[in-house]
């Protein structure tokens, strides 16, 4: 047994002193800091806080098929370096996309033996595969994802009109979860050139707001359980809050880049900042923080979506031509904490947004909290330490945070009772998770 003594730990939504007793892969008990137990002791430094391992439910690993963009070995190493102990992989941009059980098994086979942390999988909903959705659910996918506009890859087309209604009725029929990229493609126009303001104008807030309104009407008609991914438009918050008050089962996520970056600071000709929907103005960012504070936004996850340097078109600097996606899997915790601390939020809030609620979203009842019976997935975090973003572990280390000073340093990450080896070449211990296992 191992006893981890921490003068600061986030337990049951409160920062307090604690001694966490770990027996094998689980937390045996949470005890007073000075408890006397016959166990090997690990004592955290005075500047360190013990957190539950983060759960990131929005990660594009891209293997197989586009492994040169990202792979399971590099993505899970980056996650562990950032205090993340569980990720759920998106059904695109791998080839084949995870739109049937055969593709899910191909994805699992590709991941097997490579993962330094635990990994689960989303399925995908595309036109014509409604008959596959229950099978994906039964095979262990944590839910299915759809787009309401062009996804950016031809093999994952959007659901619109009756196709969306059919898929939602099917998912509602077996009590599944549909997660949705909600933008109205009819309100988006092609963007070209180096001016970031032109790119933001090409994907207005109304595109998100209208798509979310359409989605909520469909949920009202079908009874489907919904989750809106990577919300960037704060204008959509009132209708989401109203829908929830009405009884529609809808949850919402946003991402570190929408909480930390602003359109005003994005340099023209720097596509490292391009993502869809886009990083918006400072006032919109402030309103997203308010949505987190009042509970309208449930979770904060990375939407880690890397690509190769050539696809980012760094030399051309054309926002229209560049791949849209921000790579931040390793940096999510310090990025969010750096902004949260100056807005008066504590580490307990960050744990709620980035560990507890994401685990609950996908039913991982043994993840996301420090409590007896939980997996001993832990992060040792120094919240007052600062560092300048430099070396990154994901395969293509391109990020808009390069050179930025951040608060909060991940000192170590524990997976099921043992430290994760981030820098070395020890055997990966991550497991492939299934909805059937939780």
C-alpha positions in Angstrom: 0.0 0.0 0.0 1.0 3.6 -0.6 0.1 6.6 1.5 0.2 9.9 -0.3 0.3 12.8 2.1 -0.7 16.2 0.7 -1.1 19.4 2.6 -3.4 20.4 -0.2 -5.7 18.1 -2.1 -9.0 18.5 -3.9 -11.4 16.1 -2.3 -15.3 16.2 -2.6 -15.1 19.6 -4.2 -13.0 21.2 -1.5 -9.3 21.9 -1.2 -8.1 20.4 2.0 -5.2 18.5 3.6 -5.4 14.7 3.2 -3.6 11.4 3.2 -4.7 9.2 0.3 -4.3 5.5 0.9 -3.7 3.5 -2.4 -4.1 -0.2 -2.4 -3.2 -1.8 -5.7 -5.1 0.1 -8.5 -7.7 1.8 -6.3 -8.0 4.4 -3.6 -8.6 2.5 -0.4 -9.4 5.5 1.8 -9.0 9.3 2.2 -7.7 10.0 5.7 -6.6 13.0 7.7 -3.2 14.3 6.7 -1.4 13.0 9.9 -3.1 9.5 9.9 -0.8 6.7 11.0 -0.8 3.8 8.5 1.6 1.0 7.8 2.3 1.9 4.2 5.0 3.2 2.0 4.8 7.0 2.1 4.9 9.7 -0.6 4.9 13.2 0.8 4.1 16.0 -1.5 6.0 19.2 -1.4 4.5 22.3 0.2 3.8 23.9 -3.2 2.1 20.8 -4.6 -1.6 20.0 -4.7 -3.0 16.5 -5.3 -5.7 16.4 -7.9 -7.6 13.6 -9.5 -6.3 12.7 -13.0 -8.1 14.7 -15.6 -10.5 13.2 -18.1 -10.5 14.6 -21.6 -13.4 13.4 -23.6 -12.5 15.3 -26.9 -9.3 14.1 -28.4 -8.5 13.4 -32.1 -5.8 10.8 -32.1 -6.1 10.1 -35.9 -4.6 6.6 -35.8 -4.8 4.6 -38.0 -4.9 6.3 -41.4 -3.6 9.7 -40.5 -1.1 8.6 -37.9 1.4 11.2 -39.3 -0.9 13.8 -37.7 -1.1 12.1 -34.3 -0.9 8.6 -32.8 -1.8 6.8 -29.6 1.8 6.6 -28.4 2.5 10.3 -28.7 -1.0 11.5 -27.8 -1.1 9.5 -24.5 2.4 10.6 -23.6 1.4 14.2 -24.1 -1.8 13.6 -22.1 0.2 12.1 -19.2 2.6 15.1 -19.2 -0.4 17.3 -18.8 -2.0 15.5 -15.9 -4.6 13.7 -18.0 -5.2 10.1 -17.1 -8.1 9.2 -19.4 -9.0 10.3 -22.9 -11.9 9.5 -25.2 -10.9 9.4 -28.9 -13.0 11.0 -31.6 -14.3 8.9 -34.5 -12.6 11.1 -37.1 -10.0 11.8 -38.6 -8.7 8.3 -38.5 -9.2 6.0 -41.5 -11.6 4.2 -41.5 -13.8 6.5 -39.4 -15.4 4.8 -36.4 -18.8 4.5 -37.9 -19.4 0.7 -37.4 -18.2 -2.0 -35.2 -15.5 -3.3 -37.6 -13.9 0.2 -37.7 -14.1 0.4 -33.9 -12.2 -2.9 -33.7 -9.6 -1.6 -36.1 -9.2 1.5 -33.9 -8.8 -0.6 -30.8 -6.3 -2.9 -32.4 -4.2 0.2 -33.5 -4.3 1.5 -29.9 -3.6 -1.7 -28.1 -0.2 -1.8 -26.4 0.6 1.9 -27.2 -1.2 3.9 -24.5 0.4 5.4 -21.4 -3.0 6.3 -20.0 -6.5 4.9 -20.3 -8.4 5.4 -23.6 -12.0 5.1 -24.6 -13.7 5.6 -28.0 -16.6 7.5 -29.5 -18.5 6.1 -32.5 -19.7 8.2 -35.4 -23.1 9.0 -36.8 -23.2 9.8 -40.6 -25.9 9.6 -43.2 -27.0 6.0 -43.8 -25.4 4.4 -40.7 -28.3 4.7 -38.2 -28.6 0.9 -38.2 -25.0 0.7 -36.9 -25.5 3.0 -33.9 -26.9 0.5 -31.4 -24.2 -2.0 -32.4 -21.5 0.6 -31.7 -23.2 1.3 -28.3 -23.3 -2.4 -27.5 -19.7 -2.8 -28.6 -18.5 -0.3 -26.0 -18.5 3.1 -27.7 -19.3 5.8 -25.1 -21.6 7.6 -27.5 -21.7 8.8 -31.1 -20.7 12.0 -32.7 -22.2 13.9 -35.6 -21.5 17.1 -37.5 -24.2 19.5 -38.7 -21.9 20.9 -41.4 -19.0 19.7 -43.5 -16.5 18.0 -41.1 -13.5 18.8 -43.2 -12.9 15.2 -44.3 -15.0 13.6 -47.0 -15.4 10.2 -45.3 -17.4 11.8 -42.4 -20.3 13.7 -43.9 -22.8 15.8 -41.9 -26.3 14.9 -40.6 -28.9 17.3 -41.8 -32.7 17.3 -42.0 -34.3 13.9 -41.7 -30.9 12.2 -41.4 -30.4 14.0 -38.1 -33.9 13.1 -36.9 -33.5 9.4 -37.8 -30.1 9.2 -35.9 -31.5 11.0 -32.9 -34.5 8.7 -32.7 -32.3 5.7 -32.9 -29.9 6.9 -30.2 -32.9 7.8 -28.0 -34.3 4.3 -28.5 -31.3 2.6 -26.7 -30.6 5.4 -24.2 -27.3 6.5 -25.9 -25.6 9.8 -26.1 -25.2 11.9 -29.2 -22.5 14.5 -29.2 -22.7 17.2 -31.8 -20.5 19.7 -33.7 -23.2 22.4 -34.0 -22.6 25.0 -36.7 -25.0 25.9 -39.6 -23.1 25.6 -42.8 -25.5 27.8 -44.7 -24.3 30.8 -42.6 -20.6 30.1 -43.1 -18.8 31.5 -46.1 -15.4 30.5 -47.5 -12.5 32.4 -45.8 -9.3 33.3 -47.6 -6.4 35.5 -46.8 -4.2 36.3 -43.8 -6.5 38.6 -41.8 -7.8 36.8 -38.7 -10.8 39.2 -38.5 -11.9 38.0 -41.9 -11.8 34.3 -40.8 -13.8 35.0 -37.6 -16.4 36.9 -39.7 -16.7 34.0 -42.0 -17.9 31.7 -39.2 -20.2 34.0 -37.2 -21.8 33.3 -33.8 -25.1 32.9 -35.5 -23.9 29.8 -37.3 -23.6 28.1 -33.9 -26.7 29.7 -32.4 -28.9 28.6 -35.3 -27.5 25.1 -35.3 -28.0 24.7 -31.6 -31.6 25.9 -31.9 -32.2 23.3 -34.6 -30.6 20.6 -32.4 -32.7 21.5 -29.4 -35.9 21.3 -31.5 -34.8 17.9 -32.6 -34.1 16.8 -29.1 -37.5 18.0 -28.0 -39.1 15.9 -30.7 -37.0 12.7 -30.2 -36.1 12.7 -26.5 -32.5 12.1 -27.4 -29.7 12.9 -24.9 -27.4 15.5 -26.3 -24.0 17.0 -25.7 -22.8 20.1 -27.6 -19.1 20.0 -28.2 -16.6 22.9 -28.2 -19.0 25.8 -27.7 -17.5 29.1 -28.7 -20.5 31.4 -29.1 -21.6 32.7 -25.7 -24.8 34.0 -27.5 -26.1 30.4 -27.4 -25.9 30.2 -23.6 -29.5 31.5 -22.8 -31.2 29.0 -25.1 -29.1 26.2 -23.7 -30.0 27.2 -20.2 -33.7 27.5 -21.1 -33.7 24.1 -22.8 -32.2 22.5 -19.7 -34.8 24.2 -17.5 -37.5 22.8 -19.8 -36.2 19.3 -19.2 -34.2 18.7 -22.4 -31.2 16.4 -21.6 -28.4 18.5 -22.9 -24.9 19.2 -21.7 -22.2 21.5 -23.0 -18.5 21.7 -23.2 -16.0 24.4 -24.1 -12.3 24.3 -24.6 -9.1 26.0 -23.1 -8.5 28.1 -26.3 -12.0 29.7 -26.1 -11.3 30.5 -22.4 -7.8 31.8 -22.7 -7.3 33.3 -26.2 -9.1 36.2 -27.9 -9.6 37.3 -31.5 -8.0 40.6 -30.7 -4.6 39.0 -29.9 -4.4 36.6 -32.8 -1.7 37.8 -35.2 -2.7 38.0 -38.9 -1.0 35.3 -40.9 -0.7 32.8 -37.9 -2.9 29.8 -38.6 -1.7 28.1 -35.4 -4.7 29.9 -33.9 -7.2 28.5 -36.5 -9.9 26.2 -35.2 -13.6 25.8 -36.0 -15.6 27.3 -34.5 -13.1 30.1 -34.1 -11.6 31.8 -31.1 -13.8 34.9 -30.7 -13.6 38.4 -29.1 -12.7 39.1 -25.5 -16.2 40.0 -24.5 -17.4 36.6 -25.7 -14.6 34.9 -23.7 -15.8 36.7 -20.6 -19.4 35.5 -21.2 -18.1 31.9 -21.6 -16.5 32.1 -18.2 -19.8 33.3 -16.8 -21.5 30.3 -18.4 -19.0 28.1 -16.6 -19.5 29.8 -13.3 -23.3 29.5 -13.4 -23.2 25.9 -14.6 -24.6 26.3 -18.1 -21.3 25.0 -19.5 -20.5 21.7 -17.9 -17.0 20.6 -19.0 -13.7 21.9 -20.3 -11.9 19.6 -22.7 -9.1 20.0 -25.2 -10.5 19.3 -28.7 -6.9 18.3 -29.4 -6.8 18.3 -33.2 -3.3 18.4 -34.5 -2.0 18.0 -38.0 1.3 18.0 -39.9 3.1 21.4 -40.3 2.4 21.5 -44.1 -1.4 21.4 -43.5 -1.2 24.3 -41.1 0.2 26.4 -44.0 2.5 28.3 -41.6 4.5 29.9 -44.3 1.6 31.0 -46.4 -0.4 32.2 -43.3 -3.7 31.8 -45.1 -6.5 31.1 -42.7 -8.7 29.7 -45.5 -6.2 27.1 -46.6 -4.9 26.0 -43.2 -6.2 22.9 -41.3 -8.4 24.1 -38.4 -7.5 22.6 -35.1 -5.6 23.5 -31.9 -3.2 21.1 -30.3 -3.3 21.5 -26.5 -3.6 18.1 -24.9 -0.5 18.6 -22.8 -1.3 22.2 -21.8 -5.0 22.2 -21.0 -4.6 22.3 -17.2 -2.1 25.1 -16.9 -3.9 27.1 -19.7 -7.3 26.9 -17.9 -5.7 27.4 -14.4 -3.8 30.5 -15.6 -7.0 32.2 -16.6 -9.2 30.7 -13.8 -6.9 31.9 -11.0 -7.1 35.5 -12.1 -10.9 35.3 -12.3 -11.2 34.1 -8.7 -11.8 30.4 -9.4 -10.1 27.7 -7.3 -8.6 24.4 -8.2 -11.8 22.7 -7.0 -13.6 24.4 -9.8 -11.1 23.3 -12.4 -11.3 19.7 -11.2 -15.1 19.9 -11.5 -14.8 21.1 -15.1 -11.9 19.0 -16.3 -12.1 15.7 -14.3 -15.4 15.1 -12.4 -18.0 16.2 -14.9 -16.2 14.7 -18.0 -16.0 11.4 -16.3 -19.7 11.6 -15.4 -20.6 12.5 -19.0 -19.4 9.2 -20.3 -20.3 7.1 -17.2 -16.7 6.5 -15.9 -17.8 6.3 -12.3 -14.3 5.3 -11.0 -12.6 8.3 -12.6 -12.4 12.0 -11.9 -12.5 12.1 -8.1 -10.3 11.4 -5.1 -12.5 9.1 -3.1 -12.5 5.6 -1.7 -13.1 3.0 -4.4 -12.0 5.3 -7.2 -9.2 4.3 -9.6 -5.9 5.8 -8.2 -5.6 8.2 -11.1 -3.8 11.2 -9.6 -2.1 14.4 -10.7 0.6 16.2 -8.6 0.2 19.9 -9.6 2.2 23.0 -8.5 -0.3 25.8 -9.1 2.0 28.7 -8.3 4.9 27.5 -10.4 5.3 29.2 -13.8 6.9 27.9 -17.0 7.2 29.0 -20.6 5.7 26.7 -23.1 8.5 24.9 -24.9 8.9 21.1 -25.5 5.7 19.2 -26.3 5.1 15.5 -26.6 2.4 15.4 -29.3 3.6 14.3 -32.7 3.5 17.7 -34.4 4.4 20.2 -31.7 2.6 23.1 -33.3 0.6 25.3 -30.8 -0.6 28.9 -30.4 0.7 28.7 -26.8 4.4 28.4 -27.9 6.5 30.9 -25.8 3.6 31.8 -23.5 4.2 31.9 -19.8 1.6 29.8 -17.9 0.9 29.2 -14.2 0.8 25.6 -12.9 3.2 22.8 -13.5 2.3 19.1 -13.6 5.0 17.4 -11.5 3.8 13.8 -11.9 0.8 11.8 -13.1 -0.3 8.5 -11.6 -2.4 5.9 -13.4 -4.1 3.2 -11.2 -1.7 3.5 -8.4 1.6 3.9 -10.2 3.4 7.0 -11.7 3.2 7.2 -15.5 6.6 7.2 -17.2 6.4 10.2 -19.5 10.0 10.7 -20.5 11.2 7.1 -20.6 10.5 4.1 -22.7 9.0 1.8 -20.1 6.0 -0.3 -21.1 2.7 1.6 -21.5 0.2 0.6 -18.9 -2.9 2.3 -20.3 -6.0 0.2 -20.8 -8.6 0.4 -23.6 -11.9 1.4 -21.9 -15.4 0.3 -23.0 -18.8 1.6 -22.0 -19.6 -2.0 -21.0 -16.9 -1.9 -18.4 -18.3 1.0 -16.4 
